[in-house]
């Protein structure tokens, strides 16, 4: 509400002051609150490329039963229509087949090889949160961070990709999956394809009907997600950033970056939503425009 808006401004101001005192040069945050979005647009630059919230639903009937929405018949019709369009696009823009000459296995934590992977991956991006061994183990492999399923793709004892899945069981009768992170070496889209395919198998084996993922519009992983049944929910995720110190190079670099050089995932935000995105509005808009 409007009263919370003032508190939010104070928290942002305090956060910036704290980051500056620690020597931080850059910060970012996301919001879906329309009031905050309007305010932030006046003061902070936003990401130059849209972040898509992708959603995958195996059984739309079960989804509507567990998370009722207005006009369920329209929701069902719209979702089935989106799945059909996605299927057609997959056939017309199919990915090249690949021979899987690597293995995918579950691990409890990352070892030193992940730093070598990070060294090969980081230079390919103009914006990406650090993914070193220390950070990844702190973020996803410490039990205090919650339960995450971590898998690594390996070839010749080298890590060439990894994935992280989180299943939110706040609602025991209807758990919700989140693709927290999927990253492969820059030239290995086949690895990303295999990792996302493995995630879908995990979801089905755990009885998870609904799963969400973030992807930058135009990123090479976008068609891979769609191949595996993820659809664009049309829910806009607004990301704002600010150089704590006035560093024009940072702003210029991000604004000019191509989609494949920007990486952002659910793991790059502080918390996970419990409920699914409300895609009713987007489906209505789609039906009206088609």
Secondary structure, 3 states (H helix, E strand, C coil): CHHHHHHHHHHHHHHHHHHHHCCCCEEEEEECCHHHHHHHHHHCEECCCCEEEEEEECCHHHHHHHCCCCCHHHHHHHHHHHHHHHHHHHHHCCCCCCCCCCEEEEECCCCCHHHHHHHHHHCCCCECCCCCHHHHHHHHHCHHHCCCEEEEEEECCEEEEEEEEEEECCCCCCCEEEEEEEEECCCCHHHHHHHHHHHHHHHHHCCCCEEEEEEECCCCCHHHHHHCCCEEEEEEEEEEEEECCCCHHHHHHHHCCCHHHECCCHHHCCCCCCCCCCCHHHHHHHHHHC
